Amino acid sequence: MRDYLKEPHRAIGDGVPVEGYFLWSFIDNYEWMGRYQLRFGVFYNDYEPQERTPKVSAKGFIRIIAANRIV
């Protein structure tokens, strides 16, 4: 995720007016072709009890937001 965030940071340094950044998905999305085997997002979804658990990437993104810089 840090590598992806470096590009908007570089663009800002080049004078591009970047107004925001969105992760592809804040929660795992369904991959219909993968029959739910592939999981994306920064939260793990446990389908049965409908619980979401932050992945390591979510915790990293929280640190980046809190610091307002790539950490």
N, C-alpha and C positions, 0 to 999 in steps of 0.2 A: 504494500500500500504506500509505503514511503516513496518508492520509485515513481508511482503514478502521481503523487502529490508534488514531486519535484518539478514536473513539467508546468503546471500552472504557476508555481513559484518562479520558474525561469521566465515564463511569459510576462508575469508582472514586472520582473526586473527589466524586461525588454520594452516595457511601456504599454503592454496590452491591458485594457481595462477589464480585468477578471472580476466579476461581481459575486461569484459564488462557485461552489463545487458540490456535486452530489455523488455520493457513492452509488455504485450500480444498484444496490439493493440494501436496505437496512435490515431486511429479514430474508431468510431463504425463500427463493421463489420455486415454484414447481417447474421441473424440467420434464415436460410431457414425453419427449422422445426418450429420455433416460429412465422413465418409469420410476421417478422419485429417487433414483440412486445417486444422482449428482446433486450436490448441495452447494448453494452459493450464499452470499450475504455475510453479514458480520454477526448474526445471531443464529444459534442452532435452535430449530423448532422441533420439539418432541410432539409428534402429532396426536398421540393418544391422550395425554393429559392437557394438551394445548398449552405447554409451557415453553417459554423462550429463555435461552441461556446465552449470555454474551460470549463470543469466541475471543481468542487472543487479539484478533484484528479489531474487534469492537473496543477493547480496552486500550489498544494503541491509538485508535482514532480519537477516543475520549481524551487521552493525554495530549494529542496534537491540538485539539480544539481548546483545551484548558490553557496550554502554553502559547497558543496562537502562533505556532511555528512548527516546523517539521522536527520532531525529536527522535 
